[in-house]
Amino acid sequence: MTSQLVIELGRDAITTSLMIMAPILVVGFVIGISVSFVQAIMQMQEMTLAFVPKIIAISGALVIFGHWMLTKLMTYSVHLLGGFTDLIGH
C-alpha cells in the first residue's frame, strides 16, 4: 500500500463524511441562527429554548435526507470493501 493510496483513501473518507453530515449541519445551523436572532429581538435569555426547534428540524432533516445519506454511505462502503483485495495486493 503506497502513501498516495493512503492519502486518496483518507481524502475519500473525509469527503464522504462531510457530504453525509452536510444536510444535518446546515439545518441545525440555520435553525440555531434563526432562533438566536428571534431571542435577540425579543431579548429572551432562555438557553434551553433553542434545543426544541433544533431537535424537531434535525429530525425532519433526517427523515428527508436519511435515504440519500444511507445510500451515499453504502455506496462508499461497497466501493471500499469491494476493492479490499486490491488494496492488500499493493
N, C-alpha and C positions, 0 to 999 in steps of 0.2 A: 504494500500500500504506500503510494507516494505522498509526499506532503501536499502536492497540488490536489490530489484526490480528497485528502482530508479537509483541506480548505473549501473545496467545492461542496462536499457533504455538509460541512458546518454552515456554509452560506445558504444552501438549500433548506436546511433545518430552520435557520433563523428567519429566512424569508417566508417559509410556510407558516411558522408560528405567528409571525406578525400579521400575515394575511388572515389567519384564523381568528386572532384576537381583535383585529381592527373594528369590526362592526360593534362589538360589545363595548370596547373602549370609547368609540366615538359617541355612541348613545349615552353612556354613562357621563362622559364629559359634557355633552350638550345639555343634558338634564341637570347636571350639577351646577353648571354656569347659570342656567335659566333660573333654578331655584334660588341660588345665591343672589342673583340680580333682583328677584322679587323680594327676597328677605331684606336686601339693602334698601330697596324703595320703601318698603313698609316698616323699616327699622326694627325688624324682628331679630332677636339674637338667639333663637332656639336652634341648637345644633342638630338635634335629632329629627327635625322637620325635613331635612334633605334626604334622609335614608328611604323613606317610604316611596316617594316618586322614583328614586333611582332603582329600587328593587323591582317596582312594577315595570318600569321601562326596560330594564335589563332582562327581566323575564319575558317580556314581549319580544325583545330583540332575539332572545334565544329561540323562541317559537318561530319567528320569521326566518332567521338566518341559520337555525340549527341544522337543517338538512344540508345546506350548502357547506357549512363548516365541517360537518361529518364527512361529506363527500370529498372535500379537499384533504382532510386528514387521512382518509382511507386510501386515496389515490397516492399520496406521498408514501404511506406505509407500504403499499403494494409495490411501488417503484423501488423503494429502498430494500425491502426484503426480497424482491424478485431478482435484484442484482447482487445479492449477498455472495453467491458463489463466485461471481466475477471479482468482487472486492477482495475475497480471500486469495484469489489467484495472483493478484498484483504483487 
